[in-house]
Amino acid sequence: MSVRSCWEKPTRRLWLRRILGLLPYCQVMPRPKRPSPASLCDDWPNAVCTDPAAEKVRLLAVRVLAAMGTLSQRTVATKADVDYSALSDLLAGRSWPDSRTIANLEVGLNRALWPPHKRA
Protein backbone atom coordinates (compact mmCIF):
# COMPACT_ATOMS: atom_id res chain seq x y z
CA MET A 1 0.00 0.00 0.00
CA SER A 2 1.53 3.28 -1.03
CA VAL A 3 1.77 6.35 1.17
CA ARG A 4 -0.14 8.30 -1.48
CA SER A 5 -3.18 6.07 -0.97
CA CYS A 6 -3.60 7.52 2.52
CA TRP A 7 -4.08 11.01 1.10
CA GLU A 8 -6.11 10.35 -2.03
CA LYS A 9 -9.16 12.49 -2.64
CA PRO A 10 -12.30 10.50 -1.77
CA THR A 11 -13.92 8.99 -4.85
CA ARG A 12 -16.63 6.42 -5.53
CA ARG A 13 -13.97 3.73 -5.68
CA LEU A 14 -12.59 4.72 -2.26
CA TRP A 15 -16.12 4.78 -0.86
CA LEU A 16 -16.64 1.21 -2.05
CA ARG A 17 -13.29 0.14 -0.60
CA ARG A 18 -14.26 1.73 2.71
CA ILE A 19 -17.53 -0.21 2.79
CA LEU A 20 -15.71 -3.45 2.01
CA GLY A 21 -13.05 -2.80 4.65
CA LEU A 22 -10.19 -2.62 2.14
CA LEU A 23 -8.78 0.77 3.16
CA PRO A 24 -5.49 1.37 4.94
CA TYR A 25 -5.60 2.30 8.62
CA CYS A 26 -5.03 6.01 7.94
CA GLN A 27 -8.30 6.29 6.01
CA VAL A 28 -10.39 4.30 8.45
CA MET A 29 -9.16 5.65 11.78
CA PRO A 30 -7.97 9.27 11.98
CA ARG A 31 -5.16 10.11 14.36
CA PRO A 32 -6.56 11.56 17.59
CA LYS A 33 -5.64 15.17 18.30
CA ARG A 34 -3.36 15.62 21.28
CA PRO A 35 -4.00 18.40 23.76
CA SER A 36 -1.44 21.19 23.63
CA PRO A 37 1.16 21.44 26.40
CA ALA A 38 -0.35 24.74 27.58
CA SER A 39 -3.78 23.15 27.96
CA LEU A 40 -2.26 20.66 30.43
CA CYS A 41 -0.90 23.46 32.65
CA ASP A 42 -2.64 26.02 34.80
CA ASP A 43 -0.45 29.01 33.97
CA TRP A 44 1.85 28.50 30.97
CA PRO A 45 4.87 28.86 31.30
CA ASN A 46 4.96 30.22 34.85
CA ALA A 47 3.40 27.39 36.88
CA VAL A 48 4.60 23.80 37.17
CA CYS A 49 2.56 21.35 35.06
CA THR A 50 1.14 18.19 36.61
CA ASP A 51 1.63 16.27 33.34
CA PRO A 52 5.31 15.17 33.16
CA ALA A 53 5.61 15.51 29.36
CA ALA A 54 4.03 18.97 29.38
CA GLU A 55 6.38 19.93 32.21
CA LYS A 56 9.40 18.98 30.07
CA VAL A 57 8.12 21.17 27.23
CA ARG A 58 7.36 24.01 29.66
CA LEU A 59 10.92 23.86 31.00
CA LEU A 60 12.21 23.81 27.43
CA ALA A 61 10.19 26.95 26.64
CA VAL A 62 11.52 28.68 29.77
CA ARG A 63 15.11 27.76 28.82
CA VAL A 64 14.63 29.01 25.25
CA LEU A 65 13.23 32.31 26.54
CA ALA A 66 16.21 32.67 28.89
CA ALA A 67 18.69 31.85 26.10
CA MET A 68 17.03 34.33 23.74
CA GLY A 69 17.77 37.25 26.04
CA THR A 70 16.93 40.42 24.12
CA LEU A 71 16.83 38.72 20.70
CA SER A 72 13.49 38.63 18.91
CA GLN A 73 11.74 35.38 18.04
CA ARG A 74 12.31 36.00 14.33
CA THR A 75 16.03 36.55 14.88
CA VAL A 76 16.36 33.35 16.89
CA ALA A 77 14.29 31.39 14.36
CA THR A 78 16.54 32.57 11.54
CA LYS A 79 19.72 31.95 13.51
CA ALA A 80 18.60 28.44 14.51
CA ASP A 81 17.13 27.57 11.08
CA VAL A 82 13.72 26.95 12.65
CA ASP A 83 10.38 28.04 11.26
CA TYR A 84 9.18 31.15 13.09
CA SER A 85 5.74 29.66 13.71
CA ALA A 86 7.28 26.52 15.25
CA LEU A 87 9.27 28.68 17.69
CA SER A 88 6.26 30.86 18.46
CA ASP A 89 4.05 27.79 19.05
CA LEU A 90 6.68 26.24 21.33
CA LEU A 91 7.00 29.36 23.46
CA ALA A 92 3.21 29.75 23.70
CA GLY A 93 2.68 26.05 24.44
CA ARG A 94 0.44 25.55 21.41
CA SER A 95 2.33 22.54 20.02
CA TRP A 96 4.70 19.72 20.90
CA PRO A 97 8.16 20.44 19.44
CA ASP A 98 9.84 17.78 17.34
CA SER A 99 13.41 16.63 17.91
CA ARG A 100 14.78 18.51 14.90
CA THR A 101 13.38 21.81 16.19
CA ILE A 102 14.94 21.21 19.61
CA ALA A 103 18.30 20.21 18.09
CA ASN A 104 18.37 23.25 15.79
CA LEU A 105 17.54 25.57 18.69
CA GLU A 106 20.32 24.06 20.81
CA VAL A 107 22.84 24.51 17.98
CA GLY A 108 21.59 27.99 17.05
CA LEU A 109 21.62 29.25 20.63
CA ASN A 110 24.79 27.29 21.48
CA ARG A 111 23.25 25.96 24.66
CA ALA A 112 21.71 22.75 25.96
CA LEU A 113 17.99 23.40 26.24
CA TRP A 114 16.26 20.06 26.88
CA PRO A 115 15.80 19.66 30.66
CA PRO A 116 17.58 16.70 32.30
CA HIS A 117 15.54 13.79 33.58
CA LYS A 118 14.94 13.71 37.33
CA ARG A 119 14.46 10.24 38.76
CA ALA A 120 11.71 9.75 41.28
OpenMM code with the backbone's topology and positions (N, CA, C; nanometers):
from openmm import Vec3, app, unit

residues = "MET SER VAL ARG SER CYS TRP GLU LYS PRO THR ARG ARG LEU TRP LEU ARG ARG ILE LEU GLY LEU LEU PRO TYR CYS GLN VAL MET PRO ARG PRO LYS ARG PRO SER PRO ALA SER LEU CYS ASP ASP TRP PRO ASN ALA VAL CYS THR ASP PRO ALA ALA GLU LYS VAL ARG LEU LEU ALA VAL ARG VAL LEU ALA ALA MET GLY THR LEU SER GLN ARG THR VAL ALA THR LYS ALA ASP VAL ASP TYR SER ALA LEU SER ASP LEU LEU ALA GLY ARG SER TRP PRO ASP SER ARG THR ILE ALA ASN LEU GLU VAL GLY LEU ASN ARG ALA LEU TRP PRO PRO HIS LYS ARG ALA".split()
positions = [
    Vec3(0.0861, -0.1177, 0.0000),
    Vec3(0.0000, 0.0000, 0.0000),
    Vec3(0.0901, 0.1231, 0.0000),
    Vec3(0.0683, 0.2108, -0.0919),
    Vec3(0.1532, 0.3284, -0.1032),
    Vec3(0.1110, 0.4355, -0.0026),
    Vec3(0.2056, 0.5244, 0.0270),
    Vec3(0.1765, 0.6354, 0.1173),
    Vec3(0.0728, 0.7269, 0.0533),
    Vec3(0.0798, 0.7424, -0.0773),
    Vec3(-0.0137, 0.8301, -0.1476),
    Vec3(-0.1585, 0.7860, -0.1263),
    Vec3(-0.1816, 0.6552, -0.1128),
    Vec3(-0.3182, 0.6069, -0.0972),
    Vec3(-0.3837, 0.6591, 0.0310),
    Vec3(-0.3043, 0.6982, 0.1287),
    Vec3(-0.3600, 0.7524, 0.2522),
    Vec3(-0.4129, 0.8941, 0.2334),
    Vec3(-0.3709, 0.9602, 0.1276),
    Vec3(-0.4083, 1.1006, 0.1104),
    Vec3(-0.4865, 1.1252, -0.0178),
    Vec3(-0.5334, 1.0191, -0.0812),
    Vec3(-0.6112, 1.0348, -0.2030),
    Vec3(-0.7422, 1.1093, -0.1743),
    Vec3(-0.7866, 1.1826, -0.2747),
    Vec3(-0.9159, 1.2494, -0.2639),
    Vec3(-1.0254, 1.1424, -0.2666),
    Vec3(-1.1249, 1.1517, -0.1783),
    Vec3(-1.2305, 1.0502, -0.1770),
    Vec3(-1.3039, 1.0423, -0.3109),
    Vec3(-1.3195, 0.9229, -0.3614),
    Vec3(-1.3915, 0.8989, -0.4854),
    Vec3(-1.4906, 0.7859, -0.4621),
    Vec3(-1.5683, 0.7542, -0.5659),
    Vec3(-1.6628, 0.6423, -0.5531),
    Vec3(-1.5890, 0.5125, -0.5238),
    Vec3(-1.4731, 0.4949, -0.5884),
    Vec3(-1.3965, 0.3733, -0.5680),
    Vec3(-1.3492, 0.3626, -0.4215),
    Vec3(-1.3024, 0.4740, -0.3654),
    Vec3(-1.2591, 0.4724, -0.2256),
    Vec3(-1.3776, 0.4461, -0.1331),
    Vec3(-1.4939, 0.5011, -0.1680),
    Vec3(-1.6119, 0.4784, -0.0861),
    Vec3(-1.6466, 0.3296, -0.0832),
    Vec3(-1.6372, 0.2645, -0.1978),
    Vec3(-1.6644, 0.1215, -0.2053),
    Vec3(-1.5601, 0.0432, -0.1259),
    Vec3(-1.4348, 0.0819, -0.1370),
    Vec3(-1.3289, 0.0141, -0.0605),
    Vec3(-1.3504, 0.0323, 0.0894),
    Vec3(-1.3999, 0.1504, 0.1298),
    Vec3(-1.4263, 0.1734, 0.2711),
    Vec3(-1.5377, 0.0813, 0.3208),
    Vec3(-1.6416, 0.0670, 0.2417),
    Vec3(-1.7533, -0.0207, 0.2791),
    Vec3(-1.7063, -0.1655, 0.2910),
    Vec3(-1.6193, -0.2071, 0.2005),
    Vec3(-1.5714, -0.3447, 0.2011),
    Vec3(-1.4588, -0.3693, 0.3014),
    Vec3(-1.4117, -0.2648, 0.3661),
    Vec3(-1.3050, -0.2800, 0.4649),
    Vec3(-1.1686, -0.2991, 0.4028),
    Vec3(-1.1457, -0.2430, 0.2840),
    Vec3(-1.0193, -0.2616, 0.2138),
    Vec3(-0.9305, -0.1377, 0.2182),
    Vec3(-0.9563, -0.0453, 0.3087),
    Vec3(-0.8778, 0.0770, 0.3165),
    Vec3(-0.7646, 0.0639, 0.4172),
    Vec3(-0.6563, 0.1367, 0.3942),
    Vec3(-0.5493, 0.1369, 0.4943),
    Vec3(-0.5971, 0.2038, 0.6230),
    Vec3(-0.5249, 0.1786, 0.7302),
    Vec3(-0.5601, 0.2298, 0.8622),
    Vec3(-0.5810, 0.3803, 0.8625),
    Vec3(-0.4969, 0.4550, 0.7892),
    Vec3(-0.5031, 0.6011, 0.7941),
    Vec3(-0.6336, 0.6561, 0.7380),
    Vec3(-0.7037, 0.5797, 0.6548),
    Vec3(-0.8296, 0.6292, 0.6007),
    Vec3(-0.9491, 0.5814, 0.6820),
    Vec3(-0.9290, 0.4819, 0.7642),
    Vec3(-1.0387, 0.4297, 0.8446),
    Vec3(-1.0405, 0.4971, 0.9813),
    Vec3(-0.9253, 0.5117, 1.0421),
    Vec3(-0.9156, 0.5654, 1.1775),
    Vec3(-0.8252, 0.6880, 1.1785),
    Vec3(-0.8813, 0.8086, 1.1936),
    Vec3(-0.7975, 0.9275, 1.1976),
    Vec3(-0.7159, 0.9319, 1.3263),
    Vec3(-0.6012, 0.9967, 1.3192),
    Vec3(-0.5156, 1.0111, 1.4363),
    Vec3(-0.5827, 1.1061, 1.5347),
    Vec3(-0.5922, 1.0668, 1.6615),
    Vec3(-0.6556, 1.1564, 1.7592),
    Vec3(-0.5696, 1.2807, 1.7836),
    Vec3(-0.6350, 1.3917, 1.8037),
    Vec3(-0.5638, 1.5166, 1.8297),
    Vec3(-0.5181, 1.5201, 1.9745),
    Vec3(-0.3907, 1.5521, 1.9925),
    Vec3(-0.3364, 1.5616, 2.1278),
    Vec3(-0.3641, 1.6996, 2.1855),
    Vec3(-0.3857, 1.7069, 2.3150),
    Vec3(-0.4002, 1.8400, 2.3761),
    Vec3(-0.2656, 1.9123, 2.3749),
    Vec3(-0.2680, 2.0415, 2.3647),
    Vec3(-0.1438, 2.1190, 2.3626),
    Vec3(-0.0802, 2.1179, 2.5014),
    Vec3(0.0509, 2.1400, 2.5092),
    Vec3(0.1163, 2.1441, 2.6404),
    Vec3(0.0555, 2.2506, 2.7323),
    Vec3(0.0212, 2.3664, 2.6764),
    Vec3(-0.0348, 2.4742, 2.7583),
    Vec3(-0.1707, 2.4365, 2.8161),
    Vec3(-0.2460, 2.3538, 2.7440),
    Vec3(-0.3777, 2.3147, 2.7956),
    Vec3(-0.3662, 2.2167, 2.9123),
    Vec3(-0.2481, 2.1593, 2.9311),
    Vec3(-0.2255, 2.0665, 3.0428),
    Vec3(-0.1655, 2.1361, 3.1644),
    Vec3(-0.1484, 2.2670, 3.1558),
    Vec3(-0.0899, 2.3458, 3.2651),
    Vec3(-0.1871, 2.4560, 3.3067),
    Vec3(-0.1770, 2.4955, 3.4311),
    Vec3(-0.2644, 2.6019, 3.4805),
    Vec3(-0.2228, 2.7394, 3.4308),
    Vec3(-0.0930, 2.7687, 3.4341),
    Vec3(-0.0447, 2.9015, 3.3974),
    Vec3(0.0836, 2.8876, 3.3158),
    Vec3(0.0685, 2.8705, 3.1846),
    Vec3(0.1846, 2.8502, 3.0970),
    Vec3(0.2608, 2.9796, 3.0803),
    Vec3(0.3895, 2.9849, 3.0850),
    Vec3(0.4865, 2.8862, 3.1304),
    Vec3(0.5331, 2.9113, 3.2735),
    Vec3(0.4511, 2.9808, 3.3517),
    Vec3(0.4955, 3.0221, 3.4855),
    Vec3(0.4752, 2.9173, 3.5936),
    Vec3(0.3705, 2.8372, 3.5837),
    Vec3(0.3405, 2.7387, 3.6882),
    Vec3(0.3856, 2.5996, 3.6450),
    Vec3(0.4194, 2.5175, 3.7425),
    Vec3(0.4603, 2.3799, 3.7173),
    Vec3(0.3405, 2.3002, 3.6668),
    Vec3(0.3626, 2.2193, 3.5627),
    Vec3(0.2562, 2.1349, 3.5060),
    Vec3(0.2488, 2.0029, 3.5812),
    Vec3(0.1298, 1.9499, 3.5961),
    Vec3(0.1143, 1.8192, 3.6605),
    Vec3(0.1469, 1.7058, 3.5641),
    Vec3(0.1281, 1.7270, 3.4336),
    Vec3(0.1631, 1.6273, 3.3340),
    Vec3(0.3143, 1.6303, 3.3111),
    Vec3(0.3845, 1.5161, 3.3270),
    Vec3(0.5309, 1.5166, 3.3161),
    Vec3(0.5823, 1.5568, 3.1775),
    Vec3(0.5157, 1.5151, 3.0707),
    Vec3(0.5610, 1.5509, 2.9361),
    Vec3(0.5415, 1.7005, 2.9114),
    Vec3(0.4280, 1.7539, 2.9531),
    Vec3(0.4026, 1.8972, 2.9376),
    Vec3(0.5011, 1.9783, 3.0215),
    Vec3(0.5400, 1.9248, 3.1363),
    Vec3(0.6382, 1.9934, 3.2206),
    Vec3(0.7740, 2.0011, 3.1513),
    Vec3(0.8137, 1.8952, 3.0818),
    Vec3(0.9400, 1.8979, 3.0066),
    Vec3(0.9362, 2.0073, 2.8996),
    Vec3(0.8242, 2.0168, 2.8286),
    Vec3(0.8120, 2.1175, 2.7231),
    Vec3(0.8054, 2.2570, 2.7838),
    Vec3(0.7409, 2.2704, 2.8984),
    Vec3(0.7360, 2.4009, 2.9661),
    Vec3(0.8766, 2.4457, 3.0060),
    Vec3(0.9541, 2.3527, 3.0624),
    Vec3(1.0921, 2.3859, 3.1005),
    Vec3(1.1757, 2.4192, 2.9774),
    Vec3(1.1517, 2.3494, 2.8681),
    Vec3(1.2215, 2.3810, 2.7432),
    Vec3(1.1883, 2.5233, 2.6995),
    Vec3(1.0600, 2.5598, 2.7037),
    Vec3(1.0192, 2.6951, 2.6638),
    Vec3(1.0834, 2.8006, 2.7536),
    Vec3(1.0895, 2.7736, 2.8832),
    Vec3(1.1521, 2.8678, 2.9768),
    Vec3(1.3007, 2.8823, 2.9454),
    Vec3(1.3676, 2.7705, 2.9139),
    Vec3(1.5106, 2.7755, 2.8817),
    Vec3(1.5359, 2.8493, 2.7498),
    Vec3(1.4474, 2.8295, 2.6525),
    Vec3(1.4628, 2.9006, 2.5248),
    Vec3(1.4456, 3.0504, 2.5472),
    Vec3(1.3447, 3.0889, 2.6248),
    Vec3(1.3233, 3.2311, 2.6535),
    Vec3(1.4449, 3.2921, 2.7237),
    Vec3(1.5032, 3.2176, 2.8182),
    Vec3(1.6214, 3.2674, 2.8888),
    Vec3(1.7409, 3.2791, 2.7939),
    Vec3(1.7570, 3.1829, 2.7041),
    Vec3(1.8689, 3.1846, 2.6100),
    Vec3(1.8527, 3.2939, 2.5044),
    Vec3(1.7283, 3.3294, 2.4742),
    Vec3(1.7032, 3.4328, 2.3743),
    Vec3(1.7489, 3.5697, 2.4226),
    Vec3(1.7388, 3.5945, 2.5506),
    Vec3(1.7774, 3.7249, 2.6039),
    Vec3(1.6956, 3.8355, 2.5401),
    Vec3(1.7629, 3.9294, 2.4752),
    Vec3(1.6934, 4.0419, 2.4117),
    Vec3(1.6671, 4.0185, 2.2633),
    Vec3(1.7060, 3.9021, 2.2118),
    Vec3(1.6831, 3.8721, 2.0703),
    Vec3(1.5342, 3.8484, 2.0444),
    Vec3(1.4897, 3.8855, 1.9269),
    Vec3(1.3493, 3.8627, 1.8908),
    Vec3(1.3296, 3.7176, 1.8487),
    Vec3(1.2040, 3.6744, 1.8467),
    Vec3(1.1741, 3.5382, 1.8040),
    Vec3(1.2154, 3.5164, 1.6592),
    Vec3(1.1937, 3.6137, 1.5743),
    Vec3(1.2315, 3.6002, 1.4332),
    Vec3(1.3824, 3.5879, 1.4172),
    Vec3(1.4578, 3.6626, 1.4945),
    Vec3(1.6034, 3.6554, 1.4881),
    Vec3(1.6515, 3.5179, 1.5310),
    Vec3(1.5972, 3.4673, 1.6407),
    Vec3(1.6359, 3.3349, 1.6892),
    Vec3(1.5941, 3.2273, 1.5897),
    Vec3(1.4756, 3.2383, 1.5336),
    Vec3(1.4286, 3.1395, 1.4359),
    Vec3(1.5209, 3.1360, 1.3145),
    Vec3(1.5630, 3.2513, 1.2677),
    Vec3(1.6538, 3.2574, 1.1536),
    Vec3(1.7906, 3.2012, 1.1903),
    Vec3(1.8399, 3.2395, 1.3049),
    Vec3(1.9715, 3.1945, 1.3510),
    Vec3(1.9754, 3.0428, 1.3713),
    Vec3(1.8658, 2.9865, 1.4204),
    Vec3(1.8603, 2.8438, 1.4507),
    Vec3(1.8044, 2.7614, 1.3345),
    Vec3(1.7714, 2.8255, 1.2234),
    Vec3(1.7130, 2.7566, 1.1078),
    Vec3(1.5872, 2.6798, 1.1477),
    Vec3(1.4995, 2.7499, 1.2193),
    Vec3(1.3719, 2.6946, 1.2650),
    Vec3(1.2622, 2.7841, 1.2108),
    Vec3(1.1508, 2.7252, 1.1729),
    Vec3(1.0385, 2.8043, 1.1260),
    Vec3(0.9891, 2.8942, 1.2399),
    Vec3(0.9617, 3.0191, 1.2071),
    Vec3(0.9180, 3.1148, 1.3094),
    Vec3(0.7935, 3.0663, 1.3817),
    Vec3(0.6980, 3.0107, 1.3081),
    Vec3(0.5736, 2.9664, 1.3714),
    Vec3(0.5981, 2.8492, 1.4663),
    Vec3(0.6952, 2.7635, 1.4345),
    Vec3(0.7280, 2.6521, 1.5247),
    Vec3(0.7845, 2.7058, 1.6561),
    Vec3(0.8703, 2.8068, 1.6480),
    Vec3(0.9270, 2.8676, 1.7690),
    Vec3(0.8179, 2.9393, 1.8481),
    Vec3(0.7343, 3.0140, 1.7801),
    Vec3(0.6258, 3.0858, 1.8463),
    Vec3(0.5294, 2.9890, 1.9156),
    Vec3(0.4949, 2.8799, 1.8468),
    Vec3(0.4049, 2.7794, 1.9051),
    Vec3(0.4681, 2.7108, 2.0254),
    Vec3(0.5973, 2.6841, 2.0187),
    Vec3(0.6679, 2.6236, 2.1327),
    Vec3(0.6627, 2.7159, 2.2537),
    Vec3(0.6952, 2.8418, 2.2339),
    Vec3(0.6997, 2.9356, 2.3464),
    Vec3(0.5611, 2.9619, 2.4050),
    Vec3(0.4576, 2.9537, 2.3223),
    Vec3(0.3208, 2.9754, 2.3699),
    Vec3(0.2561, 2.8464, 2.4203),
    Vec3(0.3233, 2.7326, 2.3991),
    Vec3(0.2676, 2.6050, 2.4441),
    Vec3(0.1555, 2.5534, 2.3565),
    Vec3(0.1505, 2.5971, 2.2314),
    Vec3(0.0439, 2.5545, 2.1406),
    Vec3(0.0727, 2.4214, 2.0725),
    Vec3(0.1994, 2.3789, 2.0706),
    Vec3(0.2331, 2.2541, 2.0017),
    Vec3(0.3478, 2.1827, 2.0727),
    Vec3(0.3612, 2.0543, 2.0384),
    Vec3(0.4704, 1.9718, 2.0905),
    Vec3(0.5868, 1.9831, 1.9927),
    Vec3(0.7036, 2.0282, 2.0368),
    Vec3(0.8159, 2.0442, 1.9441),
    Vec3(0.8711, 1.9086, 1.9008),
    Vec3(0.9208, 1.9012, 1.7770),
    Vec3(0.9841, 1.7778, 1.7342),
    Vec3(1.1337, 1.7843, 1.7650),
    Vec3(1.2002, 1.6709, 1.7514),
    Vec3(1.3409, 1.6626, 1.7913),
    Vec3(1.4304, 1.7502, 1.7038),
    Vec3(1.3963, 1.7659, 1.5780),
    Vec3(1.4778, 1.8507, 1.4900),
    Vec3(1.4705, 1.9975, 1.5336),
    Vec3(1.3534, 2.0430, 1.5715),
    Vec3(1.3381, 2.1808, 1.6190),
    Vec3(1.4225, 2.2032, 1.7438),
    Vec3(1.4169, 2.1085, 1.8375),
    Vec3(1.4942, 2.1207, 1.9611),
    Vec3(1.6429, 2.1209, 1.9303),
    Vec3(1.6872, 2.0287, 1.8440),
    Vec3(1.8298, 2.0208, 1.8093),
    Vec3(1.8770, 2.1492, 1.7411),
    Vec3(1.7981, 2.2011, 1.6475),
    Vec3(1.8366, 2.3250, 1.5794),
    Vec3(1.8426, 2.4432, 1.6755),
    Vec3(1.7507, 2.4484, 1.7702),
    Vec3(1.7537, 2.5570, 1.8691),
    Vec3(1.8781, 2.5459, 1.9573),
    Vec3(1.9128, 2.4245, 1.9976),
    Vec3(2.0323, 2.4063, 2.0810),
    Vec3(2.1581, 2.4478, 2.0061),
    Vec3(2.1678, 2.4128, 1.8778),
    Vec3(2.2843, 2.4507, 1.7981),
    Vec3(2.2841, 2.6019, 1.7731),
    Vec3(2.1685, 2.6562, 1.7357),
    Vec3(2.1594, 2.7988, 1.7053),
    Vec3(2.1848, 2.8892, 1.8244),
    Vec3(2.1420, 2.8452, 1.9418),
    Vec3(2.1619, 2.9248, 2.0628),
    Vec3(2.2872, 2.8832, 2.1392),
    Vec3(2.3548, 2.7782, 2.0892),
    Vec3(2.4789, 2.7293, 2.1485),
    Vec3(2.4631, 2.6988, 2.2972),
    Vec3(2.3557, 2.6263, 2.3264),
    Vec3(2.3247, 2.5964, 2.4658),
    Vec3(2.2361, 2.4717, 2.4724),
    Vec3(2.2587, 2.3893, 2.5742),
    Vec3(2.1705, 2.2746, 2.5962),
    Vec3(2.0374, 2.3267, 2.6503),
    Vec3(1.9292, 2.2859, 2.5864),
    Vec3(1.7988, 2.3399, 2.6244),
    Vec3(1.7038, 2.2354, 2.6831),
    Vec3(1.7172, 2.1087, 2.6396),
    Vec3(1.6263, 2.0057, 2.6876),
    Vec3(1.6561, 1.9785, 2.8343),
    Vec3(1.5550, 1.9843, 2.9223),
    Vec3(1.5802, 1.9661, 3.0659),
    Vec3(1.6226, 1.8218, 3.0979),
    Vec3(1.7141, 1.8062, 3.1933),
    Vec3(1.7578, 1.6705, 3.2300),
    Vec3(1.6456, 1.5942, 3.3007),
    Vec3(1.6548, 1.4629, 3.2939),
    Vec3(1.5544, 1.3788, 3.3581),
    Vec3(1.5828, 1.3667, 3.5078),
    Vec3(1.4816, 1.3863, 3.5886),
    Vec3(1.4944, 1.3707, 3.7333),
    Vec3(1.4281, 1.2418, 3.7737),
    Vec3(1.5020, 1.1519, 3.8322),
    Vec3(1.4460, 1.0240, 3.8760),
    Vec3(1.3669, 1.0415, 4.0042),
    Vec3(1.2580, 0.9653, 4.0105),
    Vec3(1.1706, 0.9755, 4.1280),
    Vec3(1.2289, 0.9039, 4.2473),
] * unit.nanometer
topology = app.Topology()
chain = topology.addChain("A")
for resn in residues:
    res = topology.addResidue(resn, chain)
    for name in ("N", "CA", "C"):
        topology.addAtom(name, app.Element.getBySymbol(name[0]), res)
